Amino acid sequence: MFNIILFALTIWFVSYLKYFGGLRVGDTVFLLGTSFKLSEGLWNMSIHFGDTSSHFGELKSSFEIIAKPQEILDKKTAIELNYERNF
């Protein structure tokens, strides 16, 4: 629906400017080309919105799993481990 409104406004604007002599062929091509490119981008964005939403849901679930507190803890009488890094 947005694409139809965008094209209608673009064509109206182009014809308005052409009528008053403030528009050339290159300007017309630029306006219509920009309009088509914008509508294509919006269409692709609307198609991939569902995929992006599901990916964000999976990411949120992953962070919830990572954020759980540990159930296995060291004993209070555990000895501290000492180690050296040999490079």
PyMOL commands that set and color helices and strands:
alter all, ss='L'
color gray80, all
select helices_A, chain A and resi 2-19+25-66
alter helices_A, ss='H'
color red, helices_A
deselect
rebuild
show_as cartoon
